[in-house]
């Protein structure tokens, strides 16, 4: 993988609030690249400083096979609240940990957007979530798609072995495909460019 070129492609799209999918084999390279996107040194030198960036890396491996979509949202909001410790937004994000409604984040995301705060979820192993019928549900997919597409304050960069077309097929969600708001990045195409 040409890490620098892929990293540049990802980082050039985050300020616009885009959602991206790094489609590559599982392994240390993909995981390391996703983690590097949120590295403080990378963020401070390659992303606009007028925005306040907060990154959270989660992996399917962090969740046991018994995990549900509700467990995912609790872990996500708790992780972002911890990263926002000492900021005016911590309490508002922390309040979502106990919410049973992932869409309850809409007001908070509007407030963060007005304050130029950007939450970026780096989510590795989405294809592994697809193997868990308790996780890969509309309770997981619909809010992920909706919140990340409607609010510039929340972007997702996911890693998957499977292309989005296959993830959409496995999601079988009514209405719009679950991952149609993501742009795929294939390392081999970036290397050839």
C-alpha positions as CSV (number, residue, x, y, z in Angstrom):
1,X,0.0,0.0,0.0
2,X,1.2,3.5,-0.8
3,X,0.3,4.8,2.7
4,X,1.1,8.4,2.0
5,X,-1.0,8.7,-1.1
6,X,-4.0,6.9,0.6
7,X,-3.6,9.0,3.7
8,X,-3.6,12.2,1.5
9,X,-6.7,11.0,-0.3
10,X,-8.6,10.4,3.0
11,X,-7.4,13.6,4.6
12,X,-8.3,15.8,1.6
13,X,-12.0,14.6,1.9
14,X,-12.5,14.8,5.7
15,X,-12.8,18.6,5.9
16,X,-15.8,18.4,3.6
17,X,-17.4,15.9,5.9
18,X,-17.2,13.0,3.5
19,X,-17.5,9.3,4.5
20,X,-14.9,6.9,3.1
21,X,-14.3,3.2,2.9
22,X,-10.8,1.8,2.7
23,X,-11.4,-1.6,1.0
24,X,-8.3,-3.7,1.6
25,X,-7.4,-7.1,3.0
26,X,-7.6,-7.3,6.8
27,X,-4.2,-7.0,8.5
28,X,-1.8,-4.7,10.1
29,X,-1.4,-2.4,7.1
30,X,-5.0,-1.4,6.9
31,X,-5.4,-1.1,10.6
32,X,-2.2,0.9,11.0
33,X,-3.3,3.3,8.1
34,X,-6.7,3.9,9.8
35,X,-5.0,4.6,13.1
36,X,-2.6,7.0,11.3
37,X,-5.5,9.1,10.0
38,X,-6.2,10.1,13.6
39,X,-2.6,10.5,14.7
40,X,-2.2,13.9,16.4
41,X,1.0,14.7,14.4
42,X,-0.8,13.9,11.1
43,X,-3.9,15.9,12.1
44,X,-1.9,19.0,13.2
45,X,0.1,19.1,9.9
46,X,-2.4,17.9,7.3
47,X,-5.9,19.0,8.4
48,X,-7.3,22.6,8.6
49,X,-6.5,24.1,12.0
50,X,-9.7,26.1,12.0
51,X,-11.6,22.9,12.8
52,X,-11.4,21.0,16.1
53,X,-10.7,17.4,15.2
54,X,-11.6,14.4,17.5
55,X,-10.8,10.9,16.2
56,X,-12.0,7.6,17.7
57,X,-10.7,4.2,16.4
58,X,-12.9,1.2,16.9
59,X,-12.5,-2.3,15.5
60,X,-14.9,-5.1,15.1
61,X,-12.4,-7.1,17.2
62,X,-13.2,-4.8,20.1
63,X,-16.7,-6.3,20.3
64,X,-17.6,-9.8,21.5
65,X,-19.8,-12.0,19.4
66,X,-22.7,-11.3,21.7
67,X,-22.5,-7.5,21.1
68,X,-25.5,-5.7,19.8
69,X,-26.0,-2.5,17.8
70,X,-26.9,-0.7,21.1
71,X,-23.6,-1.8,22.6
72,X,-21.8,-0.3,19.6
73,X,-23.5,3.1,20.1
74,X,-22.7,3.1,23.8
75,X,-19.1,2.4,23.1
76,X,-18.9,5.0,20.4
77,X,-20.4,7.8,22.5
78,X,-18.4,6.9,25.6
79,X,-15.2,6.9,23.5
80,X,-15.9,10.3,22.0
81,X,-16.9,11.7,25.4
82,X,-13.6,10.5,26.8
83,X,-11.7,12.1,23.9
84,X,-13.6,15.4,24.5
85,X,-12.7,15.5,28.3
86,X,-12.3,19.1,29.5
87,X,-14.3,20.6,26.6
88,X,-17.7,22.2,26.6
89,X,-19.1,19.3,24.6
90,X,-18.1,16.4,26.8
91,X,-21.3,16.3,28.9
92,X,-23.6,16.5,25.8
93,X,-21.8,13.6,24.1
94,X,-21.6,11.6,27.4
95,X,-25.4,11.9,27.8
96,X,-25.8,9.9,24.7
97,X,-24.2,6.8,26.3
98,X,-27.4,6.0,28.1
99,X,-29.7,7.0,25.3
100,X,-31.7,4.2,23.6
101,X,-32.0,6.4,20.5
102,X,-28.9,6.8,18.3
103,X,-30.8,9.5,16.4
104,X,-30.9,11.5,19.7
105,X,-27.5,12.7,18.6
106,X,-28.9,15.1,16.0
107,X,-29.1,18.1,18.2
108,X,-25.6,17.5,19.6
109,X,-24.2,17.1,16.1
110,X,-25.8,20.4,15.0
111,X,-24.2,22.1,18.0
112,X,-20.8,20.6,17.3
113,X,-21.0,21.7,13.6
114,X,-21.8,25.3,14.6
115,X,-18.7,25.2,16.9
116,X,-16.5,23.7,14.0
117,X,-16.0,20.5,16.0
118,X,-15.5,17.3,13.9
119,X,-15.9,13.8,15.2
120,X,-14.3,11.2,13.0
121,X,-15.0,7.5,13.6
122,X,-12.3,5.2,12.2
123,X,-14.1,1.9,12.1
124,X,-12.1,-1.2,11.1
125,X,-13.5,-4.6,10.2
126,X,-17.0,-3.6,9.1
127,X,-17.1,-6.9,7.1
128,X,-16.7,-8.7,10.5
129,X,-19.8,-6.8,11.8
130,X,-21.7,-8.2,8.9
131,X,-21.2,-11.7,10.3
132,X,-23.0,-10.8,13.5
133,X,-26.8,-10.7,13.1
134,X,-27.2,-9.0,16.5
135,X,-24.9,-6.1,15.3
136,X,-25.5,-5.7,11.6
137,X,-29.1,-4.4,12.0
138,X,-30.9,-1.2,11.1
139,X,-30.2,-0.1,14.7
140,X,-26.5,0.0,13.7
141,X,-26.7,0.8,10.0
142,X,-29.4,3.4,9.7
143,X,-28.0,5.9,12.3
144,X,-24.5,5.4,11.0
145,X,-25.6,6.2,7.5
146,X,-28.0,9.0,8.4
147,X,-25.9,10.8,11.0
148,X,-22.7,10.7,8.9
149,X,-24.4,11.9,5.8
150,X,-26.5,14.7,7.3
151,X,-24.0,16.3,9.7
152,X,-20.5,17.6,8.8
153,X,-19.6,17.2,12.5
154,X,-19.6,13.4,12.2
155,X,-17.7,11.5,9.5
156,X,-16.8,7.8,9.2
157,X,-13.8,6.2,7.7
158,X,-14.3,2.5,7.6
159,X,-12.1,-0.4,6.8
160,X,-13.4,-3.5,5.1
161,X,-12.2,-6.5,3.1
162,X,-15.5,-6.5,1.3
163,X,-16.5,-3.8,-1.3
164,X,-19.4,-1.6,-0.4
165,X,-21.6,-3.4,-3.0
166,X,-21.3,-6.6,-1.0
167,X,-21.8,-4.9,2.3
168,X,-25.0,-3.3,1.0
169,X,-26.2,-6.7,-0.2
170,X,-25.6,-8.2,3.2
171,X,-27.3,-5.3,5.0
172,X,-30.5,-5.8,3.0
173,X,-31.8,-2.6,4.5
174,X,-35.1,-1.2,3.3
175,X,-34.8,2.2,1.5
176,X,-31.4,3.5,0.5
177,X,-28.5,1.1,0.6
178,X,-26.7,1.3,4.0
179,X,-23.3,2.3,2.5
180,X,-24.2,4.5,-0.4
181,X,-22.9,7.6,1.4
182,X,-19.4,6.2,1.4
183,X,-16.8,6.6,-1.2
184,X,-14.5,3.6,-1.8
185,X,-10.8,3.8,-1.7
186,X,-8.9,0.8,-3.2
187,X,-5.2,0.9,-2.3
188,X,-4.2,-0.7,-5.6
189,X,-6.0,2.1,-7.6
190,X,-4.3,4.8,-5.6
191,X,-0.9,3.2,-6.1
192,X,-1.6,3.1,-9.9
193,X,-2.6,6.8,-10.1
